[in-house]
Amino acid sequence: MEIADCSLKQDRLSKARIYAAAGIPEYWIVNLSDEVVEVMRDPDQAAALYRDVRSAARGKRLELVALPGAALDASELLPRASSTRGSA
C-alpha cells in the first residue's frame, strides 16, 4: 500500500509495474488528491501490469485478497473530510 499525494504518478506507473512483475497479488494506492483508494489486482508478470484496476470512494467496502472474508471501508484509509485540503 502506498499513500500518494505528490508521488501519485510514480506510484501508478513505476511502482505498479515493479509490483506486478514481482507477482504481488494486490497493490493499493491511497490517493489523497482524489480521495479514493485505487486497488490493483491480478498481476500479469510478463507484461508487468495489473489486469484489474478499480477505485473505491468513501463508503465503498474493500475485500482483501490476502484475507478472504476480511473487508474494510475505504473511508478508514482516507483523511477525515474536515481535514482535507482547502480548509481555512
Gaussian input, Z-matrix of N, CA and C with variables (Angstrom, degrees):
# hf/3-21g

backbone

0 1
 N
 C     1     B1
 C     2     B2     1     A1
 N     3     B3     2     A2     1     D1
 C     4     B4     3     A3     2     D2
 C     5     B5     4     A4     3     D3
 N     6     B6     5     A5     4     D4
 C     7     B7     6     A6     5     D5
 C     8     B8     7     A7     6     D6
 N     9     B9     8     A8     7     D7
 C    10    B10     9     A9     8     D8
 C    11    B11    10    A10     9     D9
 N    12    B12    11    A11    10    D10
 C    13    B13    12    A12    11    D11
 C    14    B14    13    A13    12    D12
 N    15    B15    14    A14    13    D13
 C    16    B16    15    A15    14    D14
 C    17    B17    16    A16    15    D15
 N    18    B18    17    A17    16    D16
 C    19    B19    18    A18    17    D17
 C    20    B20    19    A19    18    D18
 N    21    B21    20    A20    19    D19
 C    22    B22    21    A21    20    D20
 C    23    B23    22    A22    21    D21
 N    24    B24    23    A23    22    D22
 C    25    B25    24    A24    23    D23
 C    26    B26    25    A25    24    D24
 N    27    B27    26    A26    25    D25
 C    28    B28    27    A27    26    D26
 C    29    B29    28    A28    27    D27
 N    30    B30    29    A29    28    D28
 C    31    B31    30    A30    29    D29
 C    32    B32    31    A31    30    D30
 N    33    B33    32    A32    31    D31
 C    34    B34    33    A33    32    D32
 C    35    B35    34    A34    33    D33
 N    36    B36    35    A35    34    D34
 C    37    B37    36    A36    35    D35
 C    38    B38    37    A37    36    D36
 N    39    B39    38    A38    37    D37
 C    40    B40    39    A39    38    D38
 C    41    B41    40    A40    39    D39
 N    42    B42    41    A41    40    D40
 C    43    B43    42    A42    41    D41
 C    44    B44    43    A43    42    D42
 N    45    B45    44    A44    43    D43
 C    46    B46    45    A45    44    D44
 C    47    B47    46    A46    45    D45
 N    48    B48    47    A47    46    D46
 C    49    B49    48    A48    47    D47
 C    50    B50    49    A49    48    D48
 N    51    B51    50    A50    49    D49
 C    52    B52    51    A51    50    D50
 C    53    B53    52    A52    51    D51
 N    54    B54    53    A53    52    D52
 C    55    B55    54    A54    53    D53
 C    56    B56    55    A55    54    D54
 N    57    B57    56    A56    55    D55
 C    58    B58    57    A57    56    D56
 C    59    B59    58    A58    57    D57
 N    60    B60    59    A59    58    D58
 C    61    B61    60    A60    59    D59
 C    62    B62    61    A61    60    D60
 N    63    B63    62    A62    61    D61
 C    64    B64    63    A63    62    D62
 C    65    B65    64    A64    63    D63
 N    66    B66    65    A65    64    D64
 C    67    B67    66    A66    65    D65
 C    68    B68    67    A67    66    D66
 N    69    B69    68    A68    67    D67
 C    70    B70    69    A69    68    D68
 C    71    B71    70    A70    69    D69
 N    72    B72    71    A71    70    D70
 C    73    B73    72    A72    71    D71
 C    74    B74    73    A73    72    D72
 N    75    B75    74    A74    73    D73
 C    76    B76    75    A75    74    D74
 C    77    B77    76    A76    75    D75
 N    78    B78    77    A77    76    D76
 C    79    B79    78    A78    77    D77
 C    80    B80    79    A79    78    D78
 N    81    B81    80    A80    79    D79
 C    82    B82    81    A81    80    D80
 C    83    B83    82    A82    81    D81
 N    84    B84    83    A83    82    D82
 C    85    B85    84    A84    83    D83
 C    86    B86    85    A85    84    D84
 N    87    B87    86    A86    85    D85
 C    88    B88    87    A87    86    D86
 C    89    B89    88    A88    87    D87
 N    90    B90    89    A89    88    D88
 C    91    B91    90    A90    89    D89
 C    92    B92    91    A91    90    D90
 N    93    B93    92    A92    91    D91
 C    94    B94    93    A93    92    D92
 C    95    B95    94    A94    93    D93
 N    96    B96    95    A95    94    D94
 C    97    B97    96    A96    95    D95
 C    98    B98    97    A97    96    D96
 N    99    B99    98    A98    97    D97
 C   100   B100    99    A99    98    D98
 C   101   B101   100   A100    99    D99
 N   102   B102   101   A101   100   D100
 C   103   B103   102   A102   101   D101
 C   104   B104   103   A103   102   D102
 N   105   B105   104   A104   103   D103
 C   106   B106   105   A105   104   D104
 C   107   B107   106   A106   105   D105
 N   108   B108   107   A107   106   D106
 C   109   B109   108   A108   107   D107
 C   110   B110   109   A109   108   D108
 N   111   B111   110   A110   109   D109
 C   112   B112   111   A111   110   D110
 C   113   B113   112   A112   111   D111
 N   114   B114   113   A113   112   D112
 C   115   B115   114   A114   113   D113
 C   116   B116   115   A115   114   D114
 N   117   B117   116   A116   115   D115
 C   118   B118   117   A117   116   D116
 C   119   B119   118   A118   117   D117
 N   120   B120   119   A119   118   D118
 C   121   B121   120   A120   119   D119
 C   122   B122   121   A121   120   D120
 N   123   B123   122   A122   121   D121
 C   124   B124   123   A123   122   D122
 C   125   B125   124   A124   123   D123
 N   126   B126   125   A125   124   D124
 C   127   B127   126   A126   125   D125
 C   128   B128   127   A127   126   D126
 N   129   B129   128   A128   127   D127
 C   130   B130   129   A129   128   D128
 C   131   B131   130   A130   129   D129
 N   132   B132   131   A131   130   D130
 C   133   B133   132   A132   131   D131
 C   134   B134   133   A133   132   D132
 N   135   B135   134   A134   133   D133
 C   136   B136   135   A135   134   D134
 C   137   B137   136   A136   135   D135
 N   138   B138   137   A137   136   D136
 C   139   B139   138   A138   137   D137
 C   140   B140   139   A139   138   D138
 N   141   B141   140   A140   139   D139
 C   142   B142   141   A141   140   D140
 C   143   B143   142   A142   141   D141
 N   144   B144   143   A143   142   D142
 C   145   B145   144   A144   143   D143
 C   146   B146   145   A145   144   D144
 N   147   B147   146   A146   145   D145
 C   148   B148   147   A147   146   D146
 C   149   B149   148   A148   147   D147
 N   150   B150   149   A149   148   D148
 C   151   B151   150   A150   149   D149
 C   152   B152   151   A151   150   D150
 N   153   B153   152   A152   151   D151
 C   154   B154   153   A153   152   D152
 C   155   B155   154   A154   153   D153
 N   156   B156   155   A155   154   D154
 C   157   B157   156   A156   155   D155
 C   158   B158   157   A157   156   D156
 N   159   B159   158   A158   157   D157
 C   160   B160   159   A159   158   D158
 C   161   B161   160   A160   159   D159
 N   162   B162   161   A161   160   D160
 C   163   B163   162   A162   161   D161
 C   164   B164   163   A163   162   D162
 N   165   B165   164   A164   163   D163
 C   166   B166   165   A165   164   D164
 C   167   B167   166   A166   165   D165
 N   168   B168   167   A167   166   D166
 C   169   B169   168   A168   167   D167
 C   170   B170   169   A169   168   D168
 N   171   B171   170   A170   169   D169
 C   172   B172   171   A171   170   D170
 C   173   B173   172   A172   171   D171
 N   174   B174   173   A173   172   D172
 C   175   B175   174   A174   173   D173
 C   176   B176   175   A175   174   D174
 N   177   B177   176   A176   175   D175
 C   178   B178   177   A177   176   D176
 C   179   B179   178   A178   177   D177
 N   180   B180   179   A179   178   D178
 C   181   B181   180   A180   179   D179
 C   182   B182   181   A181   180   D180
 N   183   B183   182   A182   181   D181
 C   184   B184   183   A183   182   D182
 C   185   B185   184   A184   183   D183
 N   186   B186   185   A185   184   D184
 C   187   B187   186   A186   185   D185
 C   188   B188   187   A187   186   D186
 N   189   B189   188   A188   187   D187
 C   190   B190   189   A189   188   D188
 C   191   B191   190   A190   189   D189
 N   192   B192   191   A191   190   D190
 C   193   B193   192   A192   191   D191
 C   194   B194   193   A193   192   D192
 N   195   B195   194   A194   193   D193
 C   196   B196   195   A195   194   D194
 C   197   B197   196   A196   195   D195
 N   198   B198   197   A197   196   D196
 C   199   B199   198   A198   197   D197
 C   200   B200   199   A199   198   D198
 N   201   B201   200   A200   199   D199
 C   202   B202   201   A201   200   D200
 C   203   B203   202   A202   201   D201
 N   204   B204   203   A203   202   D202
 C   205   B205   204   A204   203   D203
 C   206   B206   205   A205   204   D204
 N   207   B207   206   A206   205   D205
 C   208   B208   207   A207   206   D206
 C   209   B209   208   A208   207   D207
 N   210   B210   209   A209   208   D208
 C   211   B211   210   A210   209   D209
 C   212   B212   211   A211   210   D210
 N   213   B213   212   A212   211   D211
 C   214   B214   213   A213   212   D212
 C   215   B215   214   A214   213   D213
 N   216   B216   215   A215   214   D214
 C   217   B217   216   A216   215   D215
 C   218   B218   217   A217   216   D216
 N   219   B219   218   A218   217   D217
 C   220   B220   219   A219   218   D218
 C   221   B221   220   A220   219   D219
 N   222   B222   221   A221   220   D220
 C   223   B223   222   A222   221   D221
 C   224   B224   223   A223   222   D222
 N   225   B225   224   A224   223   D223
 C   226   B226   225   A225   224   D224
 C   227   B227   226   A226   225   D225
 N   228   B228   227   A227   226   D226
 C   229   B229   228   A228   227   D227
 C   230   B230   229   A229   228   D228
 N   231   B231   230   A230   229   D229
 C   232   B232   231   A231   230   D230
 C   233   B233   232   A232   231   D231
 N   234   B234   233   A233   232   D232
 C   235   B235   234   A234   233   D233
 C   236   B236   235   A235   234   D234
 N   237   B237   236   A236   235   D235
 C   238   B238   237   A237   236   D236
 C   239   B239   238   A238   237   D237
 N   240   B240   239   A239   238   D238
 C   241   B241   240   A240   239   D239
 C   242   B242   241   A241   240   D240
 N   243   B243   242   A242   241   D241
 C   244   B244   243   A243   242   D242
 C   245   B245   244   A244   243   D243
 N   246   B246   245   A245   244   D244
 C   247   B247   246   A246   245   D245
 C   248   B248   247   A247   246   D246
 N   249   B249   248   A248   247   D247
 C   250   B250   249   A249   248   D248
 C   251   B251   250   A250   249   D249
 N   252   B252   251   A251   250   D250
 C   253   B253   252   A252   251   D251
 C   254   B254   253   A253   252   D252
 N   255   B255   254   A254   253   D253
 C   256   B256   255   A255   254   D254
 C   257   B257   256   A256   255   D255
 N   258   B258   257   A257   256   D256
 C   259   B259   258   A258   257   D257
 C   260   B260   259   A259   258   D258
 N   261   B261   260   A260   259   D259
 C   262   B262   261   A261   260   D260
 C   263   B263   262   A262   261   D261

   B1=1.4398
   B2=1.5221
   B3=1.3086
   B4=1.4591
   B5=1.5260
   B6=1.3049
   B7=1.4607
   B8=1.5221
   B9=1.3357
   B10=1.4623
   B11=1.5182
   B12=1.2950
   B13=1.4609
   B14=1.5293
   B15=1.2977
   B16=1.4706
   B17=1.5239
   B18=1.3213
   B19=1.4689
   B20=1.5283
   B21=1.3295
   B22=1.4566
   B23=1.5331
   B24=1.3049
   B25=1.4701
   B26=1.5258
   B27=1.3238
   B28=1.4648
   B29=1.5268
   B30=1.3362
   B31=1.4645
   B32=1.5211
   B33=1.3283
   B34=1.4697
   B35=1.5250
   B36=1.3010
   B37=1.4621
   B38=1.5224
   B39=1.3098
   B40=1.4719
   B41=1.5185
   B42=1.3229
   B43=1.4633
   B44=1.5219
   B45=1.3187
   B46=1.4655
   B47=1.5270
   B48=1.3210
   B49=1.4698
   B50=1.5278
   B51=1.3259
   B52=1.4661
   B53=1.5282
   B54=1.3269
   B55=1.4698
   B56=1.5240
   B57=1.3226
   B58=1.4693
   B59=1.5271
   B60=1.3233
   B61=1.4688
   B62=1.5279
   B63=1.3295
   B64=1.4662
   B65=1.5261
   B66=1.3390
   B67=1.4570
   B68=1.5143
   B69=1.3270
   B70=1.4700
   B71=1.5283
   B72=1.3502
   B73=1.4618
   B74=1.5225
   B75=1.3214
   B76=1.4709
   B77=1.5201
   B78=1.3268
   B79=1.4644
   B80=1.5138
   B81=1.3205
   B82=1.4702
   B83=1.5125
   B84=1.3281
   B85=1.4603
   B86=1.5244
   B87=1.3252
   B88=1.4551
   B89=1.5247
   B90=1.3223
   B91=1.4557
   B92=1.5273
   B93=1.3329
   B94=1.4595
   B95=1.5241
   B96=1.3226
   B97=1.4696
   B98=1.5191
   B99=1.3306
   B100=1.4688
   B101=1.5270
   B102=1.3385
   B103=1.4638
   B104=1.5311
   B105=1.3323
   B106=1.4660
   B107=1.5296
   B108=1.3110
   B109=1.4619
   B110=1.5204
   B111=1.3270
   B112=1.4524
   B113=1.5290
   B114=1.3152
   B115=1.4636
   B116=1.5188
   B117=1.3208
   B118=1.4602
   B119=1.5181
   B120=1.3509
   B121=1.4670
   B122=1.5230
   B123=1.3139
   B124=1.4590
   B125=1.5324
   B126=1.3378
   B127=1.4656
   B128=1.5250
   B129=1.3115
   B130=1.4617
   B131=1.5279
   B132=1.3218
   B133=1.4563
   B134=1.5174
   B135=1.3024
   B136=1.4671
   B137=1.5269
   B138=1.3288
   B139=1.4629
   B140=1.5246
   B141=1.3346
   B142=1.4663
   B143=1.5320
   B144=1.3525
   B145=1.4595
   B146=1.5182
   B147=1.3238
   B148=1.4612
   B149=1.5178
   B150=1.3237
   B151=1.4627
   B152=1.5265
   B153=1.3153
   B154=1.4638
   B155=1.5256
   B156=1.3233
   B157=1.4650
   B158=1.5234
   B159=1.3354
   B160=1.4717
   B161=1.5171
   B162=1.3233
   B163=1.4612
   B164=1.5164
   B165=1.3283
   B166=1.4544
   B167=1.5238
   B168=1.3245
   B169=1.4608
   B170=1.5278
   B171=1.3057
   B172=1.4662
   B173=1.5248
   B174=1.3175
   B175=1.4509
   B176=1.5139
   B177=1.3151
   B178=1.4697
   B179=1.5242
   B180=1.3215
   B181=1.4650
   B182=1.5265
   B183=1.3130
   B184=1.4547
   B185=1.5170
   B186=1.3209
   B187=1.4590
   B188=1.5281
   B189=1.3169
   B190=1.4526
   B191=1.5250
   B192=1.3282
   B193=1.4561
   B194=1.5365
   B195=1.3133
   B196=1.4583
   B197=1.5267
   B198=1.3331
   B199=1.4646
   B200=1.5242
   B201=1.3217
   B202=1.4594
   B203=1.5277
   B204=1.3218
   B205=1.4594
   B206=1.5149
   B207=1.3312
   B208=1.4646
   B209=1.5188
   B210=1.3192
   B211=1.4608
   B212=1.5224
   B213=1.3117
   B214=1.4554
   B215=1.5125
   B216=1.3013
   B217=1.4623
   B218=1.5250
   B219=1.3158
   B220=1.4677
   B221=1.5243
   B222=1.3176
   B223=1.4683
   B224=1.5214
   B225=1.3272
   B226=1.4609
   B227=1.5273
   B228=1.3228
   B229=1.4616
   B230=1.5190
   B231=1.3217
   B232=1.4654
   B233=1.5233
   B234=1.3468
   B235=1.4649
   B236=1.5276
   B237=1.3061
   B238=1.4597
   B239=1.5193
   B240=1.3209
   B241=1.4712
   B242=1.5123
   B243=1.3072
   B244=1.4613
   B245=1.5306
   B246=1.3402
   B247=1.4616
   B248=1.5222
   B249=1.3363
   B250=1.4703
   B251=1.5167
   B252=1.3250
   B253=1.4627
   B254=1.5205
   B255=1.3213
   B256=1.4510
   B257=1.5193
   B258=1.3233
   B259=1.4711
   B260=1.5074
   B261=1.2995
   B262=1.4796
   B263=1.4882
   A1=107.61
   A2=114.52
   A3=121.64
   A4=108.67
   A5=116.50
   A6=122.21
   A7=104.75
   A8=116.50
   A9=119.38
   A10=112.91
   A11=114.10
   A12=122.05
   A13=104.23
   A14=116.93
   A15=121.15
   A16=112.53
   A17=117.41
   A18=121.34
   A19=113.31
   A20=118.44
   A21=121.76
   A22=113.02
   A23=117.40
   A24=120.64
   A25=110.75
   A26=117.11
   A27=121.37
   A28=110.76
   A29=117.24
   A30=120.58
   A31=111.19
   A32=117.55
   A33=121.40
   A34=112.24
   A35=117.11
   A36=120.06
   A37=112.61
   A38=116.64
   A39=120.57
   A40=113.05
   A41=116.95
   A42=119.63
   A43=111.76
   A44=117.62
   A45=119.92
   A46=110.56
   A47=117.79
   A48=121.07
   A49=111.17
   A50=116.21
   A51=120.34
   A52=109.98
   A53=116.88
   A54=121.00
   A55=111.72
   A56=117.07
   A57=119.88
   A58=110.45
   A59=116.48
   A60=120.46
   A61=111.43
   A62=116.12
   A63=120.85
   A64=112.02
   A65=116.86
   A66=120.71
   A67=114.49
   A68=117.68
   A69=121.29
   A70=106.61
   A71=118.72
   A72=121.25
   A73=115.32
   A74=117.00
   A75=119.12
   A76=108.51
   A77=116.13
   A78=122.57
   A79=107.33
   A80=116.81
   A81=121.54
   A82=110.15
   A83=115.19
   A84=122.00
   A85=107.13
   A86=116.32
   A87=120.67
   A88=104.79
   A89=115.58
   A90=123.71
   A91=108.03
   A92=116.10
   A93=121.33
   A94=112.57
   A95=117.32
   A96=121.09
   A97=112.34
   A98=116.94
   A99=121.37
   A100=112.81
   A101=116.52
   A102=123.28
   A103=112.44
   A104=114.48
   A105=122.17
   A106=108.60
   A107=114.75
   A108=121.06
   A109=105.75
   A110=116.44
   A111=121.78
   A112=107.54
   A113=115.94
   A114=121.27
   A115=108.74
   A116=115.45
   A117=121.89
   A118=108.18
   A119=115.14
   A120=120.97
   A121=109.78
   A122=115.13
   A123=123.34
   A124=110.98
   A125=116.22
   A126=119.24
   A127=112.93
   A128=115.45
   A129=123.09
   A130=104.43
   A131=116.16
   A132=120.17
   A133=112.70
   A134=118.60
   A135=121.67
   A136=111.60
   A137=116.57
   A138=121.10
   A139=112.38
   A140=116.93
   A141=122.84
   A142=111.48
   A143=113.78
   A144=118.65
   A145=109.99
   A146=114.84
   A147=120.79
   A148=108.52
   A149=116.28
   A150=121.43
   A151=112.94
   A152=118.05
   A153=122.25
   A154=108.48
   A155=116.67
   A156=122.49
   A157=107.89
   A158=115.40
   A159=121.08
   A160=110.05
   A161=115.66
   A162=122.04
   A163=108.59
   A164=115.31
   A165=120.83
   A166=108.96
   A167=115.84
   A168=121.86
   A169=109.50
   A170=116.50
   A171=121.69
   A172=110.17
   A173=116.54
   A174=121.57
   A175=114.39
   A176=117.82
   A177=122.32
   A178=109.19
   A179=116.60
   A180=122.16
   A181=109.39
   A182=115.48
   A183=122.14
   A184=109.48
   A185=116.48
   A186=122.26
   A187=107.81
   A188=116.86
   A189=121.92
   A190=109.78
   A191=116.97
   A192=121.60
   A193=110.35
   A194=116.49
   A195=120.55
   A196=113.43
   A197=116.86
   A198=121.15
   A199=109.36
   A200=118.04
   A201=120.69
   A202=111.40
   A203=115.42
   A204=121.74
   A205=113.51
   A206=117.99
   A207=121.62
   A208=109.41
   A209=115.92
   A210=121.11
   A211=109.22
   A212=115.65
   A213=120.73
   A214=108.59
   A215=115.14
   A216=121.94
   A217=108.13
   A218=117.68
   A219=121.35
   A220=110.89
   A221=117.82
   A222=122.08
   A223=111.91
   A224=116.71
   A225=120.55
   A226=112.13
   A227=117.68
   A228=121.69
   A229=113.28
   A230=116.63
   A231=121.51
   A232=110.32
   A233=117.03
   A234=118.96
   A235=110.44
   A236=115.30
   A237=118.72
   A238=109.91
   A239=116.42
   A240=121.50
   A241=111.66
   A242=118.43
   A243=121.50
   A244=112.81
   A245=117.11
   A246=119.63
   A247=112.77
   A248=117.29
   A249=119.90
   A250=110.07
   A251=115.47
   A252=121.02
   A253=111.46
   A254=112.78
   A255=118.85
   A256=112.08
   A257=117.64
   A258=120.41
   A259=108.24
   A260=115.12
   A261=119.76
   A262=110.74
   D1=134.99
   D2=175.83
   D3=-116.62
   D4=144.84
   D5=172.33
   D6=-104.67
   D7=116.17
   D8=-170.50
   D9=-119.56
   D10=132.69
   D11=171.18
   D12=-131.71
   D13=-81.00
   D14=178.15
   D15=-76.64
   D16=-22.09
   D17=-175.65
   D18=-93.10
   D19=9.61
   D20=-172.91
   D21=-54.66
   D22=-47.15
   D23=-178.67
   D24=-60.90
   D25=-45.47
   D26=179.27
   D27=-64.41
   D28=-40.77
   D29=-179.78
   D30=-65.08
   D31=-39.58
   D32=-179.53
   D33=-71.26
   D34=-38.83
   D35=-174.12
   D36=-95.06
   D37=-71.04
   D38=-173.62
   D39=-64.15
   D40=-54.33
   D41=-175.45
   D42=-67.63
   D43=-39.44
   D44=178.95
   D45=-60.74
   D46=-40.40
   D47=178.89
   D48=-65.72
   D49=-41.17
   D50=179.41
   D51=-63.19
   D52=-46.92
   D53=-178.28
   D54=-67.42
   D55=-40.39
   D56=178.37
   D57=-64.20
   D58=-43.86
   D59=179.67
   D60=-62.51
   D61=-29.82
   D62=178.96
   D63=-82.99
   D64=-5.89
   D65=178.83
   D66=80.30
   D67=19.85
   D68=177.27
   D69=-64.91
   D70=119.34
   D71=-170.44
   D72=-67.76
   D73=-22.08
   D74=-175.66
   D75=-152.24
   D76=135.97
   D77=-178.64
   D78=-137.13
   D79=125.64
   D80=-179.78
   D81=-115.10
   D82=142.02
   D83=172.14
   D84=-122.07
   D85=121.06
   D86=173.17
   D87=-85.45
   D88=101.98
   D89=-174.81
   D90=-87.61
   D91=98.44
   D92=-177.05
   D93=-68.52
   D94=-33.39
   D95=-178.46
   D96=-63.38
   D97=-44.20
   D98=-177.52
   D99=-100.26
   D100=-0.75
   D101=179.36
   D102=54.17
   D103=50.25
   D104=175.60
   D105=-137.88
   D106=162.38
   D107=172.10
   D108=-108.49
   D109=120.63
   D110=178.69
   D111=-92.37
   D112=126.60
   D113=-176.47
   D114=-117.02
   D115=124.12
   D116=179.18
   D117=-116.78
   D118=129.96
   D119=-177.83
   D120=-140.08
   D121=169.64
   D122=176.44
   D123=62.69
   D124=67.99
   D125=-178.02
   D126=-69.99
   D127=139.94
   D128=170.71
   D129=-104.21
   D130=99.80
   D131=-174.83
   D132=-61.91
   D133=-39.95
   D134=-178.06
   D135=-64.64
   D136=-39.54
   D137=-179.26
   D138=-89.51
   D139=-9.68
   D140=-178.84
   D141=55.84
   D142=51.19
   D143=176.96
   D144=-150.25
   D145=161.81
   D146=175.79
   D147=-97.54
   D148=132.18
   D149=-178.75
   D150=-81.87
   D151=-23.07
   D152=-178.68
   D153=-118.91
   D154=110.39
   D155=-178.94
   D156=-126.58
   D157=125.54
   D158=-178.18
   D159=-138.72
   D160=160.92
   D161=174.19
   D162=-120.32
   D163=141.65
   D164=178.68
   D165=-124.49
   D166=121.05
   D167=178.14
   D168=-89.13
   D169=175.49
   D170=176.64
   D171=-50.42
   D172=138.20
   D173=178.46
   D174=89.91
   D175=-12.54
   D176=-179.94
   D177=-86.44
   D178=132.10
   D179=178.53
   D180=-83.59
   D181=137.65
   D182=179.03
   D183=-116.37
   D184=122.75
   D185=175.78
   D186=-83.90
   D187=143.06
   D188=178.33
   D189=-98.52
   D190=122.34
   D191=-178.62
   D192=-61.22
   D193=-40.89
   D194=-175.80
   D195=-72.14
   D196=-19.82
   D197=-178.76
   D198=-129.42
   D199=81.22
   D200=-178.78
   D201=-52.74
   D202=133.44
   D203=-178.88
   D204=90.22
   D205=-13.50
   D206=178.25
   D207=-92.37
   D208=139.03
   D209=179.94
   D210=-148.50
   D211=160.73
   D212=173.33
   D213=-146.02
   D214=161.78
   D215=179.43
   D216=-85.92
   D217=135.78
   D218=179.33
   D219=-55.29
   D220=-30.73
   D221=179.58
   D222=-57.54
   D223=-29.78
   D224=-178.79
   D225=-67.99
   D226=-19.01
   D227=-179.24
   D228=-101.27
   D229=-13.09
   D230=-176.87
   D231=-99.56
   D232=151.38
   D233=177.32
   D234=-61.92
   D235=152.66
   D236=176.26
   D237=-57.95
   D238=145.72
   D239=-178.06
   D240=-54.93
   D241=-36.37
   D242=-178.05
   D243=-71.71
   D244=-15.69
   D245=-178.53
   D246=-103.69
   D247=11.13
   D248=-179.89
   D249=-74.07
   D250=165.75
   D251=-179.94
   D252=-60.97
   D253=156.78
   D254=177.53
   D255=91.52
   D256=-4.72
   D257=178.03
   D258=-74.13
   D259=142.45
   D260=179.93
   D261=-87.90

